[in-house]
Each structure stands twice: as structure tokens, then as C-alpha cells.
Amino acid sequence: MTKAQIREIMKDRREKLSLEERKKMNDLIQEQLFQTEIYRQSNQLLSYVSFQAEANTRTIISKARFDGKKVFVPRVEGKNMNFYQISNFEDLVPSKFGVPEPIPNPDLLFHLKELENSKVLILVPGLAFDTNGNRIGYGAGYYDRYLALDTKNNFIKIALAYEFQILESIVSEEYDIPVDYIITPKQMIQCH
């Protein structure tokens, strides 16, 4: 099966979940994340803003802010992506694809140099994953390019997924950057 075919199958399966099923699974994923030392010890969170049928990050973003963490969300700028700090969801506007993004403000930009002596939790989206941390994203490569900038491996990369999104194996390309952990409703997988 090609990556494009896997993308379509996974999108379809996610969209067929009832709101009740999705909420139940999202609650379990969030509960597991909040119990990790990684979450508790982080003071900064980089997170995508869930869109359509993606695993819900909105509750995570709200709780992280409540817990006193700085929260940064992505904005596509040309062929690259940058993260900007937000204080609430009203700071977001829809991109040309309808994805919620922050309004660019240089004062709120996340600077990679801030990673020097700290670990930063980043939630990485995707449509399918394997237990080695390989992922199939949406095909544009924004996250792989951004994660490649972290040459000192200071990001702790976590994917949130429903059980059916975990595949036996995903063929990775040399520029693909795997995640460190995958949290599903039933388990937390430590990758590689």
C-alpha cells in the first residue's frame, strides 16, 4: 500500500468514529499524557491544534496553560513552519486550508536557541505510526523540516493516536524524523 492510500484509509477511519467514541478515546489519551513525567516536568509545550478528526489537543493546550506552561502552536510560513506562543484560542485564525494558526508576532516566536539546556515537549501530528516511531503525516514535510532543526535532540516528540493508526511497519525516508513516544487510548509506546 502506498503512503497516499494509507492516508486516505486513516482519514476515513477517523472520520467514521462517532463523537462519543472519539471523546472517550481522547479522554484516555489525555489522561495518559498528563500522568507522564515528561508532561509534568516540561514548562513549554509545542502542539498542533487539532483539526477535524485528529486526536484532540485543545484540552491538552488548555490544561497546559492552566498548569503554567508556555504553549506554542504552528504556523506555516512559505515552505517552513514556525511556532508562536498563544494565550487562548482566540489568538488563532484559519489558514487557507482551514487549519487554526496563530497570527505571526515576532515577540511570541519560539526560538530554537531556547532549547539549549532544556527538553521541550512537542506533540507531532500524523495519520499512521509504527512502534519504531515512524509516521505518515499529511505529506508536506513541515514537521520533518522543523524537527531537523533540533540538532541536539532536545525535543521530546510525542504522537497522539487511536489504536487503529498503529501499523506493523512504515517505510521511512532519510529525511523522516521518528517520534519518541506514541500515546494511544490503551498504551504509551516508547519508540526505537
N, CA, C and O of each residue as an XYZ file, in Angstrom:
768
protein
N       0.835     -1.175      0.000
C       0.000      0.000      0.000
C       0.892      1.254      0.000
O       1.916      1.292      0.681
N       0.500      2.258     -0.754
C       1.279      3.493     -0.802
C       0.929      4.387      0.390
O      -0.087      4.191      1.057
N       1.798      5.377      0.640
C       1.517      6.325      1.723
C       0.219      7.073      1.454
O      -0.553      7.338      2.375
N      -0.018      7.413      0.193
C      -1.254      8.130     -0.158
C      -2.484      7.284      0.168
O      -3.483      7.804      0.664
N      -2.411      5.979     -0.112
C      -3.536      5.093      0.195
C      -3.739      4.973      1.706
O      -4.870      4.993      2.192
N      -2.640      4.850      2.438
C      -2.737      4.766      3.906
C      -3.353      6.046      4.457
O      -4.196      5.991      5.352
N      -2.937      7.201      3.930
C      -3.509      8.475      4.374
C      -5.032      8.478      4.222
O      -5.762      8.848      5.142
N      -5.494      8.060      3.043
C      -6.935      8.074      2.779
C      -7.689      7.117      3.695
O      -8.757      7.457      4.204
N      -7.141      5.926      3.906
C      -7.783      4.932      4.784
C      -7.871      5.472      6.207
O      -8.919      5.370      6.845
N      -6.779      6.044      6.708
C      -6.763      6.543      8.083
C      -7.691      7.741      8.262
O      -8.387      7.835      9.273
N      -7.710      8.646      7.304
C      -8.630      9.789      7.392
C     -10.069      9.285      7.443
O     -10.879      9.756      8.242
N     -10.369      8.325      6.583
C     -11.718      7.766      6.522
C     -12.097      7.088      7.842
O     -13.206      7.276      8.342
N     -11.180      6.302      8.403
C     -11.470      5.608      9.661
C     -11.676      6.596     10.810
O     -12.560      6.409     11.646
N     -10.860      7.641     10.844
C     -11.025      8.654     11.899
C     -12.376      9.345     11.778
O     -13.075      9.551     12.770
N     -12.730      9.699     10.545
C     -13.973     10.444     10.335
C     -15.207      9.596     10.625
O     -16.273     10.137     10.915
N     -15.074      8.282     10.551
C     -16.215      7.395     10.816
C     -16.441      7.144     12.303
O     -17.453      6.556     12.683
N     -15.514      7.580     13.144
C     -15.719      7.436     14.586
C     -16.875      8.330     15.015
O     -17.007      9.461     14.547
N     -17.705      7.817     15.906
C     -18.772      8.667     16.437
C     -18.138      9.689     17.379
O     -17.022      9.495     17.859
N     -18.858     10.772     17.636
C     -18.353     11.787     18.558
C     -18.128     11.185     19.939
O     -17.178     11.546     20.633
N     -19.000     10.272     20.332
C     -18.876      9.623     21.636
C     -17.614      8.756     21.705
O     -16.882      8.797     22.695
N     -17.362      7.966     20.644
C     -16.143      7.135     20.600
C     -14.900      8.016     20.649
O     -13.960      7.748     21.397
N     -14.913      9.055     19.852
C     -13.759      9.946     19.764
C     -13.487     10.608     21.122
O     -12.340     10.677     21.565
N     -14.543     11.093     21.776
C     -14.366     11.736     23.077
C     -13.799     10.750     24.092
O     -12.882     11.095     24.838
N     -14.322      9.548     24.130
C     -13.848      8.538     25.076
C     -12.361      8.245     24.838
O     -11.578      8.192     25.787
N     -11.977      8.056     23.576
C     -10.574      7.760     23.262
C      -9.673      8.959     23.555
O      -8.567      8.791     24.070
N     -10.136     10.164     23.233
C      -9.345     11.367     23.517
C      -9.135     11.546     25.016
O      -8.044     11.913     25.454
N     -10.172     11.290     25.798
C     -10.041     11.402     27.255
C      -8.969     10.448     27.779
O      -8.176     10.820     28.644
N      -8.941      9.218     27.257
C      -7.948      8.230     27.696
C      -6.527      8.642     27.282
O      -5.579      8.487     28.053
N      -6.394      9.162     26.069
C      -5.084      9.628     25.583
C      -4.586     10.775     26.473
O      -3.438     10.775     26.917
N      -5.454     11.735     26.719
C      -5.069     12.901     27.519
C      -4.700     12.503     28.938
O      -3.721     13.001     29.495
N      -5.479     11.612     29.519
C      -5.201     11.152     30.879
C      -3.801     10.528     30.964
O      -3.054     10.777     31.910
N      -3.464      9.717     29.962
C      -2.128      9.101     29.956
C      -1.031     10.153     29.813
O      -0.020     10.098     30.513
N      -1.229     11.105     28.911
C      -0.224     12.154     28.718
C      -0.008     12.932     30.006
O       1.134     13.160     30.406
N      -1.090     13.342     30.661
C      -0.984     14.170     31.860
C      -0.290     13.433     33.004
O       0.257     14.076     33.900
N      -0.299     12.116     32.994
C       0.338     11.336     34.057
C       1.836     11.112     33.822
O       2.529     10.617     34.711
N       2.341     11.469     32.637
C       3.757     11.222     32.359
C       4.650     12.244     33.049
O       4.263     13.396     33.244
N       5.842     11.806     33.412
C       6.855     12.728     33.944
C       7.223     13.760     32.879
O       7.505     14.917     33.190
N       7.214     13.325     31.631
C       7.574     14.230     30.522
C       6.664     15.451     30.548
O       7.134     16.586     30.475
N       5.356     15.213     30.652
C       4.414     16.338     30.684
C       4.609     17.155     31.960
O       4.712     18.381     31.904
N       4.659     16.491     33.090
C       4.730     17.197     34.371
C       5.988     18.058     34.484
O       5.945     19.142     35.065
N       7.107     17.584     33.933
C       8.369     18.313     34.078
C       8.588     19.373     33.000
O       9.469     20.223     33.130
N       7.791     19.321     31.943
C       8.001     20.302     30.872
C       7.400     21.644     31.273
O       6.358     21.704     31.925
N       8.068     22.706     30.874
C       7.496     24.028     31.134
C       7.083     24.711     29.836
O       6.538     25.814     29.844
N       7.358     24.022     28.700
C       6.957     24.531     27.394
C       6.352     23.385     26.594
O       6.845     22.258     26.631
N       5.288     23.683     25.878
C       4.634     22.699     25.031
C       4.480     23.277     23.639
O       3.927     24.363     23.465
N       4.969     22.548     22.651
C       4.706     22.878     21.255
C       3.661     21.875     20.788
O       3.874     20.667     20.893
N       2.550     22.356     20.282
C       1.465     21.454     19.921
C       0.723     21.936     18.693
O       0.485     23.131     18.520
N       0.359     20.987     17.839
C      -0.573     21.310     16.767
C      -1.940     21.545     17.403
O      -2.211     21.055     18.500
N      -2.785     22.283     16.726
C      -4.152     22.498     17.179
C      -5.012     21.507     16.408
O      -5.099     21.576     15.182
N      -5.646     20.587     17.127
C      -6.395     19.533     16.449
C      -7.434     20.127     15.505
O      -8.062     21.149     15.781
N      -7.583     19.438     14.383
C      -8.424     19.907     13.289
C      -9.185     18.706     12.769
O      -8.620     17.624     12.609
N     -10.453     18.895     12.509
C     -11.324     17.829     12.026
C     -11.271     16.638     12.982
O     -11.593     16.801     14.159
N     -10.879     15.451     12.525
C     -10.980     14.239     13.353
C      -9.655     13.840     14.010
O      -9.509     12.702     14.456
N      -8.686     14.764     14.075
C      -7.411     14.439     14.720
C      -7.613     14.214     16.217
O      -8.569     14.716     16.808
N      -6.695     13.449     16.822
C      -6.714     13.294     18.278
C      -6.711     14.693     18.890
O      -5.917     15.549     18.499
N      -7.594     14.914     19.840
C      -7.850     16.244     20.384
C      -6.657     16.795     21.170
O      -6.193     16.181     22.131
N      -6.174     17.955     20.747
C      -5.120     18.643     21.507
C      -5.648     19.888     22.213
O      -4.934     20.480     23.023
N      -6.854     20.288     21.932
C      -7.379     21.535     22.511
C      -7.455     21.458     24.038
O      -7.118     22.416     24.734
N      -7.903     20.307     24.549
C      -7.959     20.134     26.001
C      -6.548     20.143     26.580
O      -6.316     20.704     27.652
N      -5.617     19.527     25.876
C      -4.216     19.486     26.328
C      -3.640     20.904     26.377
O      -2.976     21.278     27.344
N      -3.899     21.680     25.336
C      -3.410     23.060     25.281
C      -3.987     23.868     26.448
O      -3.264     24.607     27.116
N      -5.282     23.721     26.683
C      -5.922     24.464     27.774
C      -5.351     24.067     29.130
O      -5.074     24.928     29.965
N      -5.176     22.766     29.349
C      -4.633     22.300     30.632
C      -3.187     22.753     30.798
O      -2.792     23.174     31.885
N      -2.402     22.671     29.742
C      -1.002     23.106     29.819
C      -0.929     24.573     30.215
O      -0.098     24.949     31.041
N      -1.782     25.403     29.642
C      -1.802     26.820     30.015
C      -2.215     26.969     31.481
O      -1.615     27.750     32.220
N      -3.241     26.221     31.901
C      -3.700     26.251     33.291
C      -2.572     25.823     34.242
O      -2.442     26.348     35.347
N      -1.756     24.852     33.781
C      -0.641     24.346     34.587
C       0.581     25.263     34.557
O       1.618     24.931     35.132
N       0.469     26.407     33.895
C       1.551     27.390     33.884
C       2.614     27.168     32.829
O       3.687     27.767     32.896
N       2.336     26.319     31.858
C       3.308     26.077     30.783
C       3.121     27.115     29.675
O       2.014     27.602     29.445
N       4.205     27.441     29.002
C       4.099     28.265     27.797
C       3.680     27.329     26.667
O       4.255     26.253     26.500
N       2.676     27.741     25.894
C       2.167     26.909     24.804
C       2.410     27.618     23.475
O       2.072     28.790     23.304
N       2.998     26.884     22.550
C       3.298     27.393     21.213
C       2.597     26.503     20.184
O       2.587     25.280     20.324
N       2.014     27.115     19.157
C       1.356     26.349     18.100
C       1.925     26.767     16.746
O       2.446     27.872     16.598
N       1.822     25.868     15.752
C       2.500     26.120     14.479
C       1.737     27.026     13.520
O       0.510     27.123     13.531
N       2.540     27.676     12.695
C       2.028     28.467     11.577
C       2.904     28.167     10.380
O       4.129     28.259     10.464
N       2.285     27.807      9.264
C       3.022     27.564      8.030
C       3.372     28.916      7.424
O       2.516     29.783      7.242
N       4.671     29.070      7.116
C       5.164     30.315      6.523
C       6.042     29.932      5.347
O       7.209     29.579      5.516
N       5.465     30.007      4.143
C       6.177     29.546      2.954
C       6.311     28.032      2.986
O       5.319     27.319      3.136
N       7.539     27.543      2.844
C       7.768     26.093      2.877
C       8.138     25.608      4.269
O       8.403     24.424      4.475
N       8.152     26.528      5.215
C       8.552     26.175      6.571
C       7.423     26.422      7.556
O       6.337     26.875      7.197
N       7.714     26.113      8.790
C       6.742     26.249      9.855
C       7.452     26.868     11.052
O       8.607     26.549     11.332
N       6.758     27.749     11.751
C       7.269     28.326     12.991
C       6.197     28.180     14.060
O       5.012     28.060     13.752
N       6.623     28.193     15.316
C       5.697     28.095     16.433
C       5.640     29.431     17.154
O       6.663     30.070     17.401
N       4.404     29.842     17.491
C       4.179     31.097     18.201
C       3.401     30.813     19.482
O       2.513     29.961     19.508
N       3.742     31.530     20.531
C       3.051     31.360     21.803
C       1.634     31.912     21.700
O       1.394     32.959     21.099
N       0.702     31.174     22.306
C      -0.678     31.653     22.355
C      -1.126     31.720     23.808
O      -0.613     31.005     24.668
N      -2.092     32.591     24.061
C      -2.647     32.663     25.401
C      -4.077     32.138     25.435
O      -4.597     31.835     26.509
N      -4.723     32.027     24.269
C      -6.051     31.423     24.180
C      -6.355     31.102     22.723
O      -5.597     31.457     21.820
N      -7.467     30.430     22.513
C      -7.813     30.008     21.148
C      -8.268     31.176     20.278
O      -8.332     31.051     19.055
N      -8.582     32.304     20.899
C      -8.946     33.487     20.116
C      -7.724     34.057     19.396
O      -7.865     34.899     18.509
N      -6.524     33.603     19.772
C      -5.300     34.050     19.105
C      -5.107     33.356     17.750
O      -4.122     33.615     17.059
N      -6.039     32.481     17.371
C      -5.893     31.685     16.150
C      -6.812     32.178     15.044
O      -7.912     32.670     15.296
N      -6.333     32.033     13.807
C      -7.130     32.331     12.617
C      -6.991     31.154     11.657
O      -5.964     30.475     11.676
N      -7.998     30.891     10.814
C      -7.882     29.768      9.883
C      -6.881     30.054      8.754
O      -6.856     31.148      8.189
N      -6.061     29.048      8.444
C      -5.151     29.158      7.299
C      -5.974     28.991      6.018
O      -7.193     28.823      6.075
N      -5.309     29.037      4.880
C      -6.044     28.866      3.614
C      -6.652     27.466      3.505
O      -7.548     27.244      2.691
N      -6.165     26.510      4.329
C      -6.727     25.159      4.340
C      -7.722     24.975      5.494
O      -8.258     23.884      5.687
N      -7.961     26.041      6.255
C      -8.892     25.974      7.368
C      -8.266     25.547      8.683
O      -8.963     25.447      9.693
N      -6.954     25.292      8.690
C      -6.255     24.859      9.900
C      -6.046     26.062     10.820
O      -5.570     27.102     10.363
N      -6.393     25.945     12.111
C      -6.182     27.072     13.028
C      -4.691     27.363     13.229
O      -3.909     26.472     13.559
N      -4.318     28.619     13.024
C      -2.920     29.042     13.166
C      -2.849     30.351     13.945
O      -3.800     31.132     13.939
N      -1.719     30.592     14.617
C      -1.555     31.870     15.313
C      -1.246     33.005     14.338
O      -0.704     32.786     13.255
N      -1.598     34.194     14.739
C      -1.206     35.377     13.976
C       0.283     35.593     14.263
O       0.685     35.577     15.427
N       1.107     35.794     13.236
C       2.542     35.921     13.496
C       2.876     37.169     14.305
O       2.428     38.274     14.000
N       3.668     36.958     15.336
C       4.134     38.056     16.176
C       5.566     37.712     16.575
O       5.779     36.756     17.321
N       6.546     38.468     16.097
C       7.949     38.144     16.391
C       8.247     38.037     17.885
O       9.152     37.305     18.285
N       7.497     38.758     18.706
C       7.725     38.711     20.153
C       7.265     37.393     20.768
O       7.659     37.054     21.885
N       6.437     36.654     20.044
C       5.888     35.405     20.575
C       6.443     34.172     19.862
O       5.963     33.060     20.084
N       7.440     34.360     19.016
C       8.038     33.267     18.255
C       8.862     32.359     19.166
O       9.616     32.840     20.012
N       8.716     31.046     18.989
C       9.552     30.094     19.716
C      10.900     30.041     19.016
O      10.973     29.781     17.815
N      11.968     30.289     19.769
C      13.311     30.275     19.205
C      14.000     28.975     19.564
O      14.054     28.595     20.733
N      14.528     28.292     18.556
C      15.190     27.012     18.793
C      16.356     27.144     19.759
O      16.715     26.179     20.433
N      16.945     28.324     19.832
C      18.070     28.505     20.764
C      17.613     28.335     22.216
O      18.429     28.095     23.105
N      16.302     28.462     22.447
C      15.771     28.257     23.793
C      15.905     26.799     24.235
O      15.729     26.476     25.410
N      16.213     25.936     23.288
C      16.341     24.511     23.593
C      17.666     24.166     24.264
O      17.811     23.077     24.820
N      18.623     25.069     24.218
C      19.990     24.780     24.661
C      20.106     23.802     25.818
O      20.733     22.753     25.668
N      19.527     24.109     26.953
C      19.704     23.258     28.120
C      18.396     22.698     28.657
O      18.282     22.398     29.846
N      17.420     22.560     27.788
C      16.150     22.048     28.290
C      15.516     21.099     27.287
O      15.804     21.137     26.091
N      14.653     20.258     27.805
C      13.863     19.364     26.962
C      12.509     20.021     26.763
O      11.910     20.527     27.712
N      12.034     20.012     25.539
C      10.753     20.623     25.224
C       9.839     19.563     24.633
O      10.222     18.843     23.711
N       8.640     19.474     25.165
C       7.652     18.521     24.677
C       6.999     19.074     23.423
O       6.503     20.200     23.411
N       7.006     18.263     22.359
C       6.334     18.653     21.121
C       5.393     17.532     20.710
O       5.797     16.375     20.598
N       4.136     17.888     20.486
C       3.147     16.929     20.005
C       3.160     16.969     18.482
O       2.967     18.018     17.868
N       3.392     15.807     17.893
C       3.576     15.703     16.442
C       2.365     14.999     15.826
O       2.027     13.886     16.229
N       1.714     15.633     14.858
C       0.551     15.007     14.245
C       0.946     13.921     13.247
O       2.100     13.832     12.829
N      -0.018     13.114     12.881
C       0.215     12.098     11.866
C      -1.043     11.293     11.624
O      -2.002     11.339     12.395
N      -1.007     10.556     10.533
C      -2.147      9.712     10.183
C      -1.900      8.256     10.524
O      -2.844      7.513     10.791
N      -0.627      7.836     10.517
C      -0.286      6.449     10.849
C       1.111      6.425     11.452
O       1.951      7.272     11.149
N       1.346      5.423     12.324
C       2.615      5.304     13.034
C       2.978      3.829     13.153
O       2.112      2.958     13.072
N       4.279      3.556     13.348
C       4.673      2.207     13.749
C       5.409      2.311     15.082
O       5.706      3.411     15.547
N       5.701      1.169     15.692
C       6.279      1.193     17.041
C       7.735      1.662     17.057
O       8.309      1.843     18.131
N       8.331      1.858     15.897
C       9.668      2.447     15.829
C       9.604      3.970     15.771
O      10.636      4.636     15.694
N       8.388      4.520     15.808
C       8.229      5.968     15.785
C       8.103      6.567     14.399
O       7.938      7.779     14.258
N       8.179      5.720     13.363
C       7.997      6.231     12.007
C       6.543      6.668     11.846
O       5.633      6.090     12.440
N       6.351      7.692     11.035
C       4.999      8.214     10.880
C       4.702      8.580      9.436
O       5.592      8.864      8.634
N       3.428      8.560      9.149
C       2.943      9.098      7.881
C       2.146     10.338      8.250
O       1.101     10.263      8.896
N       2.666     11.479      7.822
C       1.986     12.743      8.087
C       1.051     13.075      6.947
O       0.511     12.189      6.284
N       0.872     14.348      6.732
C      -0.061     14.777      5.699
C       0.619     14.996      4.347
O      -0.040     15.348      3.368
N       1.923     14.791      4.293
C       2.622     14.778      3.012
C       3.407     16.021      2.645
O       4.097     16.021      1.626
N       3.328     17.074      3.432
C       4.032     18.305      3.065
C       5.419     18.410      3.703
O       6.233     19.219      3.260
N       5.702     17.613      4.727
C       7.029     17.584      5.336
C       7.356     18.718      6.287
O       8.515     18.881      6.666
N       6.353     19.518      6.690
C       6.631     20.657      7.565
C       7.258     20.222      8.884
O       8.240     20.815      9.330
N       6.697     19.189      9.510
C       7.220     18.760     10.809
C       8.610     18.163     10.677
O       9.466     18.426     11.521
N       8.860     17.371      9.648
C      10.195     16.792      9.483
C      11.243     17.886      9.298
O      12.332     17.803      9.865
N      10.922     18.906      8.512
C      11.878     20.015      8.323
C      12.093     20.763      9.634
O      13.219     21.135      9.962
N      11.024     20.981     10.377
C      11.164     21.714     11.641
C      11.953     20.890     12.657
O      12.859     21.409     13.309
N      11.618     19.626     12.791
C      12.305     18.770     13.761
C      13.779     18.594     13.420
O      14.600     18.388     14.313
N      14.119     18.672     12.144
C      15.518     18.534     11.718
C      16.375     19.699     12.231
O      17.597     19.573     12.308
N      15.756     20.815     12.577
C      16.496     21.961     13.109
C      17.002     21.708     14.522
O      17.908     22.394     14.997
N      16.413     20.721     15.193
C      16.801     20.382     16.567
C      17.987     19.417     16.514
O      17.829     18.211     16.706
N      19.150     19.953     16.259
C      20.342     19.110     16.066
C      20.846     18.485     17.366
O      21.609     17.520     17.328
N      20.431     19.024     18.514
C      20.904     18.468     19.795
C      19.888     17.524     20.427
O      20.059     17.089     21.566
N      18.831     17.210     19.683
C      17.824     16.257     20.133
C      17.185     16.666     21.471
O      17.031     15.841     22.372
N      16.820     17.934     21.582
C      16.198     18.433     22.806
C      14.683     18.309     22.810
O      14.057     18.402     23.866
N      14.082     18.099     21.628
C      12.640     17.889     21.584
C      12.321     16.487     22.073
O      12.990     15.524     21.700
N      11.297     16.375     22.908
C      10.719     15.069     23.233
C       9.463     14.997     22.372
O       8.486     15.708     22.608
N       9.510     14.127     21.372
C       8.477     14.081     20.343
C       7.438     13.009     20.691
O       7.758     11.824     20.791
N       6.195     13.449     20.873
C       5.111     12.535     21.219
C       4.000     12.656     20.178
O       3.592     13.753     19.796
N       3.529     11.497     19.736
C       2.375     11.443     18.832
C       1.178     10.936     19.620
O       1.314     10.081     20.495
N       0.018     11.464     19.303
C      -1.237     11.004     19.896
C      -1.998     10.279     18.790
O      -2.165     10.812     17.694
N      -2.458      9.064     19.079
C      -3.089      8.269     18.019
C      -4.148      7.334     18.577
O      -4.114      6.952     19.746
N      -5.080      6.980     17.719
C      -6.040      5.937     18.043
C      -5.380      4.596     17.704
O      -4.475      4.545     16.871
N      -5.825      3.518     18.341
C      -5.170      2.204     18.162
C      -5.037      1.810     16.695
O      -4.003      1.281     16.288
N      -6.066      2.059     15.907
C      -6.034      1.609     14.503
C      -4.995      2.359     13.667
O      -4.693      1.950     12.546
N      -4.451      3.443     14.199
C      -3.430      4.193     13.461
C      -2.033      3.590     13.633
O      -1.085      4.045     12.992
N      -1.895      2.579     14.485
C      -0.596      1.932     14.691
C      -0.480      0.777     13.716
O      -1.241     -0.188     13.788
N       0.470      0.879     12.811
C       0.702     -0.154     11.804
C       1.933     -0.972     12.178
O       2.752     -0.554     12.996
N       2.043     -2.134     11.568
C       3.182     -3.013     11.863
C       4.494     -2.357     11.451
O       5.482     -2.410     12.184
N       4.495     -1.738     10.273
C       5.735     -1.136      9.779
C       5.412     -0.035      8.781
O       4.484     -0.148      7.980
N       6.194      1.024      8.846
C       6.084      2.122      7.890
C       7.460      2.335      7.282
O       8.457      2.450      7.994
N       7.500      2.386      5.975
C       8.766      2.644      5.291
C       9.111      4.116      5.493
O       8.307      5.001      5.200
N      10.323      4.366      5.998
C      10.715      5.756      6.226
C      11.755      6.186      5.208
O      12.522      5.380      4.682
N      11.752      7.472      4.952
C      12.728      8.085      4.051
C      13.837      8.682      4.916
O      13.663      8.831      6.126
N      14.967      9.023      4.312
C      16.102      9.532      5.104
C      15.790     10.836      5.818
O      16.388     11.121      6.855
N      14.871     11.635      5.293
C      14.547     12.923      5.918
C      13.430     12.801      6.958
O      13.114     13.779      7.635
N      12.827     11.613      7.096
C      11.757     11.425      8.084
C      12.340     11.368      9.487
O      13.347     10.700      9.720
N      11.716     12.059     10.409
C      12.184     12.059     11.789
C      11.144     11.349     12.645
O       9.996     11.786     12.723
N      11.544     10.254     13.288
C      10.581      9.495     14.091
C      10.244     10.195     15.406
O      10.988     11.048     15.890
N       9.104      9.808     15.964
C       8.725     10.312     17.279
C       9.350      9.414     18.342
O       9.765      8.290     18.057
N       9.411      9.925     19.572
C       9.988      9.172     20.687
C       8.956      8.298     21.384
O       9.274      7.216     21.876
N       7.716      8.777     21.421
C       6.639      8.061     22.098
C       5.355      8.207     21.292
O       5.156      9.187     20.574
N       4.488      7.202     21.431
C       3.135      7.284     20.878
C       2.181      6.964     22.017
O       2.323      5.948     22.696
N       1.211      7.843     22.215
C       0.198      7.594     23.239
C      -1.123      7.296     22.539
O      -1.619      8.092     21.742
N      -1.680      6.124     22.859
C      -2.991      5.710     22.347
C      -3.926      5.596     23.551
O      -3.487      5.762     24.690
N      -5.193      5.319     23.316
C      -6.098      5.154     24.448
C      -5.677      4.014     25.380
O      -6.015      4.037     26.564
N      -4.949      3.023     24.871
C      -4.615      1.843     25.668
C      -3.174      1.748     26.132
O      -2.863      0.959     27.024
N      -2.291      2.540     25.539
C      -0.872      2.331     25.852
C      -0.021      3.552     25.538
O      -0.421      4.452     24.801
N       1.178      3.545     26.132
C       2.196      4.524     25.764
C       3.363      3.704     25.223
O       3.960      2.904     25.942
N       3.673      3.911     23.965
C       4.708      3.147     23.289
C       6.000      3.969     23.298
O       6.023      5.109     22.834
N       7.061      3.383     23.824
C       8.385      4.016     23.731
C       9.016      3.506     22.449
O       9.196      2.301     22.274
N       9.350      4.419     21.560
C       9.832      4.040     20.227
C      11.341      3.898     20.184
O      12.049      4.320     21.099
N      11.816      3.303     19.118
C      13.206      2.953     18.804
C      13.807      2.194     19.925
O      14.973      1.807     19.854
